[in-house]
Amino acid sequence: MTAALFIGGVYSYIHTPIEAFPDVTNTRARIITQWPGRSAEEVEKFITLPITNAMNTIPKKAEVRSISLFGLSVVTVLFNDDVTDFYAQQYASNRMNNINLPDGSDPEIDPPSGATGEIFRYVIKSDLPIKEITALQDWVIERELVSVPGVADVVSFGGEEKIFEIKINPSELNNYDISPLDVFDAVSKSNINVGGDVIQRGNQAYVVRGVGLIDKVEDIGNILIKTVGNTPILVKHVANVSISAKPRLGQAGLDNDSDVVEGIVIMLRGENPGDVIKKLRERIGELNERILPSNVKIIPFIDRTELVNHTVHTVSKNLVEGILLVSLIVFIFLYNWRTTVIVASVIPLAFLFAIIMLRIQGLPANLISMGALDFGLLLEGTLVIVETVFVTLETKAHKVGMERFNKMSKMGLIKKSVGSVATYIFFALIILIVALLPIFSFQKVEGKMFSPLAFTLGYALLGSLILCLTYVPAMCKVLLTKNIIERENKISRFFRENLYKLFQWSTRNKKGTLLLFLSLLAVCTGRFAFYGSEFIPKLNEGAIYLRATLPNSVNLDESVRLTQEMKKTMSQFEEVKFILSQTGRPNDGTDPTGFFNIEFHIELKPESDWKRKISKNELIAEMKEKLEIYPGINFGFSQPIQDNVEEYVAGVKSPLVIKIFGNDLFELESMAQDVANCIKDVRGIEDVNVYKNIGLPELRIQLHDEKMARYAITTADAQAVISMAIGGQAASTFYDDEKMFDIRIRFQKEYRDSKDKIEKILIPTMDGKKIPLKEIATIDYKTGPTFIYREGNSRYIAIGFNIDGRDLGSTIAEAQKKVAKEIKLPKENVMKWAGEFESKERATKQLALIVPVVLVLIVFLLYFNFGNFKDTLIAISTMPYAFIGGFLSLWVTGTVFGISAGIGFIILFGVSAIDSIVLIGVIKENLAKKMSLKKAISDGVYNRIRPIVMIALMGSLGLLPAALSTGMGSEIQKPLAIMIVGGLIVCMVLSLTVLPQVFYLSYRNSKK
């Protein structure tokens, strides 16, 4: 059975996905709809609202969010935790079938992926024109990479989308009495193939095909528009035809190259990033060697496995060091290589049992779940059993003589020894497992983040329980057969003698001991009430993600110029490895933003290679100082994965967000600015940024129905000409083998680049005449909405901010108090604090609700173990030991209290209960032997010092490497490790000093 466990565990470990950071996102369906040329208000009214209304009827929906901006709508449907990706995608697709969207809109449902799904990035290097590189990315490279198993999508950023453009000269149109609509109709009808069935010739059948597809630029120019007499009027007579590009939505750059085509590979949820990236690299190698032209190469520059390898290395190093330290403690205290082998061998077996269970459940392993494994805690039951068996066998050998002992059967003694403590071990480990229940109750982000930890530790504890009651006795029978001699070394003797002296002192000073304990409890409780709090520490990803927010009205050229300046400034830091810049948004609409948004992925060299002795936070502070030369630009510093997670959680690109809900966008912006001014001076709050709804300059063409009726012009014709002449309209498609490119019609630039020229655009009437646009419309410059955010059924505006140099809890508390005092919103407006703070508050409330329930369950388990209320109450009195020990550890080290530290409290509660079971159990056994109360307590403490010290030291040293670690990924483990390391030592001291006195005071008047 052990061999099967080992083989199955190794197989499961090899095939279990390993993540640097857990995917904390709920299942979602995201509908991206592009409607080029339409304002944010039009997109909201005709695209976003119909889709939102349909999605609101989906069962198990948790929330519907949306963003509407120029030419783009993104509607995100978040589902409950138990919903699968297939369910979400299927329901969203079914609802989309019942929605009538305007012509020209193009809705798509995003493939299922999480906030941690960006696993790979590359650029394409070539001497070809940027349009040709983009075409290869869109029609060759992307097709190949999305076919790799585990890949959800490949997002292209930068480059130019190739089109074939018919640039109309309106003067020539007027000369030939042709309207833009005539050109559009002619082109749309001149690019088709037809089938003519089959004809027979002899004994063969021939398929009839009418080939009319355009296959070269000249064919477009030769399209017939109409004839005048016998003279054909062709497209080339009224327009220039050329290969061009769609208007750019964004631009990417890598280091000194300011214009590159970037590919971002998104992984399907639940896939193994290591396996997917391995297959990706194989496919990219094939593309570079066989498929792409020789002067085109795919150059990867970001690979998620590097972060995974760094963090796994940190965790593995900590785990191995913890195992060695635990094994050393076992050897020092038992001073026997055979007992050390038995105890230490349980570590890998319990770990492999947990991995098998995770594999069966389909859960991945990650930094948080693996880093929280304290092998010292797993060995508590094994340690007590081995120590009890060893002492029993040694006593027997001493009694009958070693020679006779070596020949006799040991099975009966082993069974009896194991049976004497099996009940204690069972209840002790069950209590530890029950203590994890609050973590299982977490929801949403915190649930996704910490439930793998609870499952991993719970399964390891279950495996340890099974092994210590089956495998350990069998190993004792195999190894502990001859020459059992108990040797006590100096270290073991030091702990036993000094801790026993401490117990004796506490016995002589019962009142002083209890008073000191209560005073310590009061001080810790008072300090904890005002102690700083956070959600979780930030994982060091080895990179910085910088976002610069410019004024909404900025154009792409100016934004790119500033991008280059900022990139040059930051590249001067010698700690920087490379800098990727992204200005604007990708062409597929997956990142709804505008030209005002600049993002920098600043990859850092390993900190061990830094020549300057500075921290990452100090480096960020220096970068902030350098960027202060850009007034009016808001800068926000984050990390790549962290940035994606924050946007997913909050709905906007910020870790902490205040949302004000209402309907009037102008009023919302005014309120948001007031709130921003209110909180910006709160100590710790930085990077305050109002996500402005208003600020997009518009040249608004307001058509008048009465005037159009007077000239016999239909609204459809007028809008079609406006759309075609100014923005351009696709009339057909050019097929280049498997590639497809729009054939777009648009006025030449010199006829559409000013208000005066647009006013002169001629609109066809129903009776064949042409009327200038200014005769039927008012044309003027306006400022309109840039973005329209919605959550639920209401619009909102967001104020994003960050916290630096202060804890999350007290900073938000002060900010909320200040906002409540200075800001008075109308009754129709509502304010909501969201982001990381929302997750922390939800987890804190859940803990406050479920921890008392779990404590009641632990009380019941203690009662079932002891069988009476008095011993149960004595055991319950040890719960404050966990609080005191854990909090003192945080306080002394200056560690902020967060959810991971709260989980440490939960584990310490279980350990303190185990100490009470061990001590009370042996004291009751001594009383049953007719010892006096004082002697029963004294002998019980003396005999149980070794196992209690070993439990504390093994648990502490098992996580000591994690508590001291500074490697990449150590930040997440540190608070939990610090709390366990210090808390167990304090629990040990209090258990050996305070608990005996409480037991004595409880039983001193008892007749039994």
Number of C-alpha atoms within 10 A of each C-alpha: 7 11 9 9 15 18 13 15 23 17 15 20 19 10 14 20 19 23 24 24 22 22 21 19 23 26 24 27 27 23 25 24 25 22 22 17 16 16 21 23 18 16 27 26 11 16 25 27 18 15 26 23 15 16 24 17 11 16 13 15 18 16 16 21 20 26 24 28 26 24 17 29 30 29 24 24 25 20 24 17 17 9 16 14 18 12 16 23 20 12 15 21 16 13 16 19 9 10 13 11 16 11 7 11 18 13 18 15 17 16 19 23 25 22 22 24 24 24 20 22 19 18 23 19 16 16 9 11 10 21 19 16 21 24 20 18 23 18 13 16 22 19 14 17 20 17 13 16 15 20 25 22 23 23 21 24 25 25 27 25 21 20 21 23 27 31 22 24 19 21 12 13 18 13 9 15 13 20 19 25 18 14 23 23 13 18 25 14 13 18 20 13 11 11 10 10 9 11 11 9 8 6 6 7 10 12 10 12 12 10 11 13 15 19 13 12 15 12 16 24 19 16 21 18 20 17 11 9 6 7 8 14 17 18 24 19 18 24 22 16 21 16 13 17 18 17 11 16 21 24 28 27 25 20 15 13 11 17 17 22 22 29 23 19 24 24 28 22 21 16 20 17 26 19 14 18 22 11 17 22 14 11 17 21 14 13 19 17 13 10 14 16 12 10 10 18 17 19 15 15 13 18 17 18 20 14 21 22 16 18 25 22 15 21 27 15 16 23 23 13 18 25 22 15 22 30 22 17 22 27 18 19 22 25 18 17 13 17 23 21 15 22 26 23 16 21 22 15 22 28 24 24 26 25 28 22 18 20 19 11 10 12 18 21 23 22 24 26 21 20 26 25 25 27 29 27 27 29 27 27 29 25 27 25 27 25 20 18 25 22 17 17 24 20 15 16 20 14 11 11 12 16 11 11 20 16 10 11 11 18 15 9 15 23 15 13 21 21 14 14 18 19 11 20 25 17 21 28 24 19 25 26 20 19 25 22 20 22 26 17 17 22 19 17 23 22 21 18 22 23 23 22 25 23 23 26 26 23 22 28 27 21 21 29 25 16 20 30 18 12 19 24 22 17 18 20 16 13 13 22 16 18 13 21 16 15 12 14 12 11 11 19 13 12 15 19 13 11 21 19 14 15 24 16 14 19 20 12 13 19 12 13 18 17 12 13 18 13 12 14 17 13 12 19 16 11 13 16 8 10 17 18 20 21 23 21 17 13 19 18 22 19 22 23 20 21 23 19 21 20 16 20 16 16 13 19 13 11 21 24 11 17 24 16 10 18 21 14 13 20 16 10 13 12 21 18 14 18 21 21 26 25 28 25 25 23 21 16 17 18 13 18 22 24 25 21 21 26 21 24 20 24 21 20 15 14 16 8 9 14 9 10 8 11 11 15 11 11 16 15 13 13 17 15 10 13 17 12 9 12 8 10 15 17 20 21 21 22 21 20 20 21 22 20 24 21 16 21 24 23 21 21 22 31 25 26 27 21 21 23 22 19 15 11 21 14 11 23 21 13 19 24 16 15 22 20 14 17 22 16 12 15 15 17 19 19 16 22 22 22 21 23 22 18 16 20 15 14 14 16 18 12 18 13 13 10 13 19 13 9 18 16 21 16 13 9 16 21 14 17 23 21 17 20 25 19 17 23 23 20 20 21 20 20 16 11 7 7 13 15 18 19 25 25 28 25 23 18 13 9 19 18 12 11 13 12 12 20 18 16 21 23 26 24 18 11 9 12 14 18 18 14 23 18 16 23 18 13 17 11 11 11 13 19 21 22 28 23 22 24 18 15 15 14 20 26 29 31 22 24 21 18 18 13 11 15 18 25 20 17 22 19 11 14 19 14 12 15 17 12 10 11 12 11 12 9 7 8 16 12 15 13 17 21 23 22 19 18 20 22 15 16 24 17 11 16 22 12 13 18 18 12 14 19 19 13 15 24 19 16 18 26 17 13 18 18 12 11 14 14 22 23 15 18 25 19 16 23 20 19 27 29 26 23 26 31 27 19 23 21 16 9 13 10 17 20 25 22 23 23 27 21 24 24 24 25 25 26 25 23 31 27 28 27 26 25 23 20 24 23 17 19 26 18 13 19 17 12 10 12 15 12 19 16 14 21 24 18 15 22 26 18 16 19 21 20 21 26 23 25 28 27 23 30 29 28 28 30 33 24 24 31 23 13 18 12 18 22 28 26 19 21 26 25 28 28 30 25 33 35 28 26 30 28 22 20 29 24 19 23 23 25 25 22 23 26 23 16 20 17 12 14 14 11 8 9 5 9
